[in-house]
Amino acid sequence: MTVNVENLIRCLGQTYENILEAGILPYRTKPTGAPGSPNLGLEMAREGIFLSFKRTGRILKSITLRLQHEPIKNWVFPNELPSPLQKHMTRQWVHDTLGEPDKSVPPKTVMKMTMGWVDRFAVEDFHIPITMQIRYDVQDKVEAVTFLPTSALRW
């Protein structure tokens, strides 16, 4: 099943129950988390989406879209992305299309694991100020895009 990603982004700050009632989620799996953690997660593997909720009130706090899904060969993100995003993007394409990011973190290696760039952009025309974080692999291809309220940003 596909998910309307733009509608889901408009649900940031809403409760899990409200999102279900609106019919935005394709199934009724409840978010879960480790005991004592302030966060709950809902992995929608087939849709390539991970949702993070605040435990208190089950309020949607971030949405991560996995454009590359390492365990699956030839993975193609199954949902339509908000304009102008595309399913296959490079860092150069992102900068040419969206302009220079508000902030960037250069590639680094942690415990023999190499990570690519991370860029941050402000997103306009939503109900609240939203930030988009784009994570790249070491070949500068977009791995994941995360949307979160700017008020929750910690950079």
C-alpha positions in Angstrom: 0.0 0.0 0.0 1.2 3.5 -0.7 1.2 6.4 1.7 0.5 10.1 0.8 3.8 11.5 2.2 2.7 15.1 1.9 -0.4 14.4 4.0 1.7 12.6 6.5 4.1 15.6 6.8 1.0 17.7 7.5 0.3 15.4 10.5 3.5 16.3 12.3 2.4 17.3 15.8 -0.8 15.3 15.7 -1.6 12.2 17.7 -1.4 8.6 16.4 -5.1 8.3 16.9 -5.9 11.4 14.8 -3.6 10.2 12.0 -5.4 6.8 12.0 -8.9 8.4 12.0 -7.9 10.5 9.0 -7.0 7.3 7.1 -3.4 8.4 6.4 -1.8 5.2 7.7 -2.5 2.0 5.6 -2.8 -0.3 8.6 -3.3 -0.1 12.4 0.0 -1.3 13.7 0.7 0.6 17.0 4.0 2.4 17.6 6.3 0.6 20.1 9.4 1.4 22.1 11.8 0.3 24.7 10.5 0.6 28.3 11.6 3.9 29.8 12.3 5.5 26.4 10.5 8.8 25.8 10.0 7.8 22.1 8.0 5.3 20.2 8.6 4.1 16.7 6.5 2.7 13.9 8.5 0.9 11.1 6.5 0.8 7.9 9.1 -1.4 6.0 7.1 -2.0 2.8 6.4 1.7 2.5 10.0 2.7 3.3 8.8 5.0 6.1 9.8 5.2 9.8 7.6 7.3 12.1 8.8 8.5 15.5 6.3 9.5 18.2 6.6 11.1 21.6 5.6 8.4 24.1 3.5 10.9 26.1 0.4 11.4 24.0 1.8 9.5 21.0 2.4 12.7 19.1 4.1 12.4 15.7 7.5 14.0 16.0 9.4 12.9 12.8 9.0 11.1 9.5 11.9 9.3 7.8 11.7 8.2 4.2 14.2 5.5 3.2 15.0 6.1 -0.4 17.8 3.4 -0.2 17.0 0.3 1.8 20.2 -1.6 2.2 19.0 -5.1 2.9 16.8 -5.1 -0.2 18.5 -5.1 -3.6 17.0 -2.8 -6.3 14.8 -1.1 -3.7 12.5 1.6 -5.2 10.7 3.9 -2.7 7.0 3.0 -3.3 5.4 6.3 -2.5 5.1 9.7 -4.3 7.4 12.3 -2.8 6.5 15.9 -2.2 7.6 18.1 -5.1 10.4 18.7 -6.1 11.9 15.6 -4.4 12.6 12.5 -6.6 13.2 8.8 -5.8 16.8 9.0 -7.0 18.8 12.1 -6.1 22.4 13.1 -5.7 23.8 15.8 -3.4 24.6 17.9 -6.4 21.0 17.6 -7.7 19.6 18.5 -4.3 21.8 21.6 -4.1 21.0 22.6 -7.7 17.3 22.2 -7.0 16.8 23.3 -3.4 19.8 25.7 -3.1 22.5 25.6 -0.5 21.5 24.0 2.8 21.0 25.9 6.1 23.7 23.6 7.6 25.7 20.6 6.7 27.7 17.9 8.4 30.6 16.5 6.5 31.3 12.8 6.0 32.8 10.9 8.9 33.8 7.5 10.1 32.6 6.1 13.4 33.7 2.7 14.6 34.8 1.6 11.0 31.4 2.8 9.6 31.6 5.5 7.1 28.7 8.0 6.8 28.1 10.5 4.0 27.1 14.2 4.2 24.0 15.4 6.0 22.2 18.6 4.9 19.5 20.6 6.5 16.9 22.7 4.7 13.9 24.7 5.9 10.6 23.7 4.4 7.9 26.3 3.5 4.1 26.1 3.2 3.2 23.7 6.0 1.1 24.3 9.1 4.1 24.6 11.3 7.8 25.4 10.6 9.4 22.2 9.3 13.0 21.2 8.7 14.1 18.6 6.2 17.2 16.6 6.9 18.8 14.8 3.9 21.3 12.0 4.6 23.6 10.8 1.8 25.7 7.7 1.3 29.4 7.9 0.6 28.7 8.2 -3.1 26.6 11.3 -2.4 23.3 9.6 -3.3 20.3 10.4 -1.0 19.8 7.6 1.5 17.0 9.1 3.6 15.0 12.2 4.1 13.6 13.1 7.5 10.9 15.7 8.2 10.6 17.2 11.7 9.2 20.3 13.4 11.9 23.0 13.5 11.1 23.5 17.2 12.4 19.9 17.8 15.7 20.5 15.9 18.9 19.7 17.7 22.0 20.4 15.6 
